[in-house]
Amino acid sequence: MSARRPSFARGLGVAFVLALAGGAVLAALVPWLGLGTALRAVVALVGFAYVLYVIGSSGERVGRITTIACWSVVAIGAWVVGLPFVGYVLVHLGLVWLVRSLYHYSGVLPALADLALSLLGAAFGAWAAQRTGSAGLALWCFFLVQAFHALIPATLLKRGPSAPETEDAFAHAHRVAEAAVRRLTSVTH
């Protein structure tokens, strides 16, 4: 987990772009693939784009390729197995949550708060899809809620006074070691 945190405003921008692109791609794919296959393709593409955003916004360098490879294996497996659409969406939702939890949180409580946020976003997205029949609006509602993940702290445990003491203890040990080396070198000369 990196110290760099995403911003809510950036999350809103990503939500807008993904909703617009997802709606446009769906409209373009439906005539060629049919509604069911096009929906699955859009869920996978938008999910992959969002995972790339999450990884990129974390600032973490370690494990990026492994994360993308694991995401790809699970996403392809969900496609090949032929899960019902709701199950397929839940797999992608779980992947997004898992990647975001791994890259942005350092505790179980923030990860659980993010899971609740992910489920709330899915509920709003499903509500928008049912009310409007628009994939773009459903994606917008989902990713709009996801933008709030920037407000979840990386850890919910407060650091006690032990952190400065640890730094002071290290600095003290370092000074003692330097003094010992100076004494050893001055005695031999």
Phi and psi in degrees as a GROMACS rama.xvg file:
@    title "Ramachandran Plot"
@    xaxis  label "Phi"
@    yaxis  label "Psi"
@TYPE xy
-99.1149  160.197  SER-2
-78.7546  -17.9527  ALA-3
-71.6953  131.189  ARG-4
-113.828  142.37  ARG-5
-73.4886  160.661  PRO-6
-106.398  155.905  SER-7
-64.8178  -42.0176  PHE-8
-61.5563  -41.5897  ALA-9
-65.2909  -38.8573  ARG-10
-61.4895  -37.3505  GLY-11
-64.7247  -41.9501  LEU-12
-62.2155  -43.6762  GLY-13
-63.8794  -40.5899  VAL-14
-59.62  -44.3354  ALA-15
-64.24  -46.855  PHE-16
-64.2818  -45.0311  VAL-17
-67.296  -37.7345  LEU-18
-65.9717  -44.7683  ALA-19
-64.8745  -47.1842  LEU-20
-66.4843  -41.9501  ALA-21
-62.2538  -43.5834  GLY-22
-63.3694  -41.2719  GLY-23
-68.1486  -42.9546  ALA-24
-64.7548  -40.1513  VAL-25
-62.0634  -45.7409  LEU-26
-60.7709  -35.063  ALA-27
-75.7859  -32.5969  ALA-28
-86.1302  -26.7185  LEU-29
-55.6147  -45.7905  VAL-30
-61.5334  -28.9384  PRO-31
-93.0105  -36.8681  TRP-32
-106.755  -15.7863  LEU-33
88.627  160.611  GLY-34
-63.8778  -46.3141  LEU-35
-61.8827  -49.4322  GLY-36
-68.3042  -38.2356  THR-37
-64.7716  -40.3215  ALA-38
-61.5905  -44.537  LEU-39
-63.4218  -40.7205  ARG-40
-64.2293  -41.3131  ALA-41
-67.1302  -41.4103  VAL-42
-58.9533  -44.7198  VAL-43
-66.2371  -45.1904  ALA-44
-66.0777  -45.3624  LEU-45
-68.3092  -38.856  VAL-46
-61.7397  -42.7328  GLY-47
-64.8176  -43.389  PHE-48
-61.3614  -40.7667  ALA-49
-68.7911  -38.2031  TYR-50
-62.8877  -40.4856  VAL-51
-61.9063  -40.8993  LEU-52
-61.8352  -45.6986  TYR-53
-61.5049  -45.5905  VAL-54
-64.8109  -44.6609  ILE-55
-65.8627  -35.6737  GLY-56
-79.0373  -10.8108  SER-57
-78.157  -27.9383  SER-58
80.4577  -5.34415  GLY-59
-76.884  134.583  GLU-60
-99.5853  -25.5707  ARG-61
-81.414  132.282  VAL-62
85.352  7.43398  GLY-63
-61.7603  -49.2683  ARG-64
-66.2247  -40.2369  ILE-65
-63.5808  -42.8782  THR-66
-61.8649  -45.5371  THR-67
-64.9773  -39.6505  ILE-68
-64.7489  -44.9344  ALA-69
-64.1938  -42.1515  CYS-70
-58.9642  -44.843  TRP-71
-63.2181  -42.76  SER-72
-62.2316  -45.7382  VAL-73
-67.72  -41.4991  VAL-74
-64.717  -43.1  ALA-75
-66.0854  -40.6109  ILE-76
-60.5169  -41.1836  GLY-77
-64.3804  -34.8805  ALA-78
-70.0027  -47.2172  TRP-79
-66.6696  -40.1333  VAL-80
-64.5769  -27.3611  VAL-81
76.421  41.1894  GLY-82
-56.7658  152.727  LEU-83
-58.6647  155.695  PRO-84
-56.5395  -41.6936  PHE-85
-62.9727  -43.2233  VAL-86
-63.6663  -39.1447  GLY-87
-61.8834  -44.8055  TYR-88
-65.2578  -40.1382  VAL-89
-65.2368  -34.6073  LEU-90
-62.5354  -46.0006  VAL-91
-67.1183  -37.4167  HIS-92
-62.3278  -43.3407  LEU-93
-63.7239  -37.9909  GLY-94
-65.0038  -43.9091  LEU-95
-60.9297  -46.1544  VAL-96
-61.6879  -44.7358  TRP-97
-62.7699  -46.3358  LEU-98
-63.8252  -44.2968  VAL-99
-64.5983  -38.5896  ARG-100
-65.8776  -41.1845  SER-101
-67.5547  -36.0655  LEU-102
-94.5304  -15.241  TYR-103
-123.813  -10.3645  HIS-104
-127.15  150.634  TYR-105
-120.289  25.4116  SER-106
-156.942  167.234  GLY-107
-73.4218  -40.8049  VAL-108
-62.2083  -46.0541  LEU-109
-63.6471  -35.9137  PRO-110
-64.8134  -39.1604  ALA-111
-67.7674  -37.9217  LEU-112
-62.6668  -38.9782  ALA-113
-67.9357  -35.6388  ASP-114
-61.9796  -44.1176  LEU-115
-61.1368  -40.0968  ALA-116
-64.5829  -40.4065  LEU-117
-63.6575  -43.5303  SER-118
-67.0447  -38.2606  LEU-119
-62.9039  -42.469  LEU-120
-61.6738  -41.4252  GLY-121
-63.824  -39.4303  ALA-122
-64.3644  -43.7761  ALA-123
-66.108  -38.3699  PHE-124
-64.0594  -43.1994  GLY-125
-64.9071  -39.7631  ALA-126
-61.8502  -44.7123  TRP-127
-65.4788  -39.3671  ALA-128
-65.3053  -40.4437  ALA-129
-68.3326  -41.8739  GLN-130
-73.5742  -39.366  ARG-131
-109.392  -24.333  THR-132
73.0631  12.3213  GLY-133
-104.386  121.37  SER-134
-67.6801  -36.8766  ALA-135
-61.6418  -43.8982  GLY-136
-68.743  -36.7293  LEU-137
-62.6948  -44.4254  ALA-138
-65.051  -40.869  LEU-139
-59.5083  -47.7168  TRP-140
-61.8934  -43.1762  CYS-141
-61.6801  -53.1288  PHE-142
-73.5422  -24.1193  PHE-143
-61.4942  -45.5824  LEU-144
-66.0672  -37.0393  VAL-145
-64.843  -26.3451  GLN-146
-61.7678  -24.5982  ALA-147
-70.826  -8.49773  PHE-148
-63.467  -21.6706  HIS-149
-65.1206  -19.9628  ALA-150
-89.9491  -8.05211  LEU-151
-81.3134  124.701  ILE-152
-65.8392  151.606  PRO-153
-62.5951  -32.4564  ALA-154
-143.391  144.797  THR-155
-99.2391  -3.66577  LEU-156
-89.8962  131.295  LEU-157
-83.5957  141.139  LYS-158
-77.6722  129.018  ARG-159
-82.4938  -172.535  GLY-160
-71.4274  -0.409733  PRO-161
-69.7197  -26.1398  SER-162
-64.7889  -49.9493  ALA-163
-64.3038  -35.1468  PRO-164
-63.3452  -37.978  GLU-165
-63.4609  -43.0579  THR-166
-64.9814  -41.7331  GLU-167
-64.8395  -40.1978  ASP-168
-63.5469  -40.1086  ALA-169
-66.1622  -45.5927  PHE-170
-61.5076  -40.0573  ALA-171
-63.9761  -45.7392  HIS-172
-62.2419  -38.256  ALA-173
-63.7688  -44.5053  HIS-174
-63.6647  -42.0197  ARG-175
-62.7023  -42.6318  VAL-176
-64.5565  -41.9765  ALA-177
-63.1573  -41.7686  GLU-178
-62.7075  -40.2333  ALA-179
-64.1094  -41.0001  ALA-180
-65.8539  -39.9773  VAL-181
-62.7653  -42.5295  ARG-182
-63.4028  -41.1186  ARG-183
-65.1457  -41.1316  LEU-184
-73.851  -29.7131  THR-185
-78.0377  -28.5627  SER-186
-72.434  -35.8116  VAL-187
-79.2455  -14.9427  THR-188
